[in-house]
């Protein structure tokens, strides 16, 4: 489980990206790179990190399911994820 402060920090970054998205798009269209550099650093979407919705883990993140591989495996084994079955051949 990730620390709560890391999860909260990522949420703050997400809010900042959403807040400045329109302004960033306008500045990029104009080619005003000085204006872009004056925006907060966390306004850039590349600073966002994908995190597991259940544990907050950022490594081994599966985009399709929005969770880490460990959480995915636990829930899939319990049958909690619809359409996912254990394969055998």
C-alpha positions as a Markdown table, in Angstrom:
| # | Residue | x | y | z |
|---|---|---|---|---|
| 1 | Unk | 0.0 | 0.0 | 0.0 |
| 2 | Unk | 1.4 | 3.4 | -1.0 |
| 3 | Unk | 1.6 | 6.1 | 1.6 |
| 4 | Unk | -1.4 | 8.4 | 1.7 |
| 5 | Unk | 0.7 | 11.5 | 1.1 |
| 6 | Unk | 1.9 | 10.1 | -2.2 |
| 7 | Unk | -1.6 | 9.3 | -3.3 |
| 8 | Unk | -2.8 | 12.8 | -2.2 |
| 9 | Unk | 0.2 | 14.4 | -4.0 |
| 10 | Unk | -0.7 | 12.7 | -7.2 |
| 11 | Unk | -4.3 | 13.8 | -6.8 |
| 12 | Unk | -3.1 | 17.4 | -6.4 |
| 13 | Unk | -1.1 | 17.1 | -9.6 |
| 14 | Unk | -4.1 | 15.8 | -11.4 |
| 15 | Unk | -6.2 | 18.8 | -10.3 |
| 16 | Unk | -3.4 | 21.2 | -11.3 |
| 17 | Unk | -3.2 | 19.6 | -14.8 |
| 18 | Unk | -7.0 | 19.9 | -15.2 |
| 19 | Unk | -6.9 | 23.5 | -14.0 |
| 20 | Unk | -4.2 | 24.6 | -16.5 |
| 21 | Unk | -5.1 | 22.3 | -19.5 |
| 22 | Unk | -7.0 | 25.0 | -21.5 |
| 23 | Unk | -4.4 | 27.7 | -20.9 |
| 24 | Unk | -1.6 | 25.2 | -21.8 |
| 25 | Unk | -3.4 | 24.3 | -25.1 |
| 26 | Unk | -3.8 | 28.0 | -26.0 |
| 27 | Unk | -0.2 | 28.9 | -25.2 |
| 28 | Unk | 1.1 | 25.9 | -27.3 |
| 29 | Unk | -1.1 | 26.9 | -30.3 |
| 30 | Unk | 0.4 | 30.4 | -30.1 |
| 31 | Unk | 3.9 | 29.1 | -29.7 |
| 32 | Unk | 4.4 | 31.1 | -26.5 |
| 33 | Unk | 7.0 | 28.9 | -24.8 |
| 34 | Unk | 8.0 | 31.6 | -22.4 |
| 35 | Unk | 4.4 | 31.7 | -21.1 |
| 36 | Unk | 4.4 | 27.9 | -20.9 |
| 37 | Unk | 7.6 | 28.0 | -18.8 |
| 38 | Unk | 5.9 | 30.4 | -16.4 |
| 39 | Unk | 3.2 | 27.9 | -15.6 |
| 40 | Unk | 3.6 | 25.7 | -12.5 |
| 41 | Unk | 5.8 | 22.6 | -13.1 |
| 42 | Unk | 3.0 | 20.3 | -12.0 |
| 43 | Unk | 0.7 | 21.7 | -14.8 |
| 44 | Unk | 2.4 | 19.4 | -17.3 |
| 45 | Unk | 0.5 | 16.1 | -17.9 |
| 46 | Unk | 3.8 | 14.2 | -18.2 |
| 47 | Unk | 4.3 | 14.6 | -14.4 |
| 48 | Unk | 1.2 | 12.5 | -13.7 |
| 49 | Unk | 1.8 | 8.9 | -12.5 |
| 50 | Unk | -0.6 | 6.0 | -13.1 |
| 51 | Unk | -1.5 | 4.4 | -9.8 |
| 52 | Unk | -3.5 | 1.4 | -8.8 |
| 53 | Unk | -7.0 | 2.5 | -7.7 |
| 54 | Unk | -6.9 | 0.0 | -4.8 |
| 55 | Unk | -3.4 | 0.1 | -3.4 |
| 56 | Unk | -1.9 | 3.2 | -4.9 |
| 57 | Unk | 1.1 | 1.2 | -6.3 |
| 58 | Unk | 2.7 | 2.9 | -9.3 |
| 59 | Unk | 4.9 | 0.1 | -10.6 |
| 60 | Unk | 3.5 | -2.8 | -12.7 |
| 61 | Unk | 0.4 | -0.8 | -13.6 |
| 62 | Unk | -2.1 | -2.4 | -16.0 |
| 63 | Unk | -3.9 | 0.4 | -17.9 |
| 64 | Unk | -6.8 | -1.7 | -19.0 |
| 65 | Unk | -7.8 | -2.6 | -15.4 |
| 66 | Unk | -6.4 | 0.5 | -13.7 |
| 67 | Unk | -4.6 | -1.6 | -11.1 |
| 68 | Unk | -1.3 | -3.1 | -10.3 |
| 69 | Unk | -0.4 | -6.7 | -11.4 |
| 70 | Unk | -0.5 | -7.9 | -7.8 |
| 71 | Unk | -4.0 | -6.6 | -7.1 |
| 72 | Unk | -5.1 | -7.8 | -10.5 |
| 73 | Unk | -3.9 | -11.3 | -9.7 |
| 74 | Unk | -5.5 | -11.4 | -6.3 |
| 75 | Unk | -8.9 | -10.2 | -7.6 |
| 76 | Unk | -8.8 | -12.4 | -10.7 |
| 77 | Unk | -8.1 | -15.5 | -8.6 |
| 78 | Unk | -11.1 | -14.7 | -6.4 |
| 79 | Unk | -13.3 | -14.2 | -9.5 |
| 80 | Unk | -13.9 | -10.5 | -8.7 |
| 81 | Unk | -13.0 | -9.2 | -12.2 |
| 82 | Unk | -15.7 | -10.0 | -14.8 |
| 83 | Unk | -14.5 | -11.8 | -17.9 |
| 84 | Unk | -11.1 | -12.7 | -16.6 |
| 85 | Unk | -10.4 | -16.4 | -16.2 |
| 86 | Unk | -7.3 | -18.3 | -15.3 |
| 87 | Unk | -5.8 | -19.8 | -18.5 |
| 88 | Unk | -4.7 | -23.4 | -18.7 |
| 89 | Unk | -3.3 | -25.4 | -21.6 |
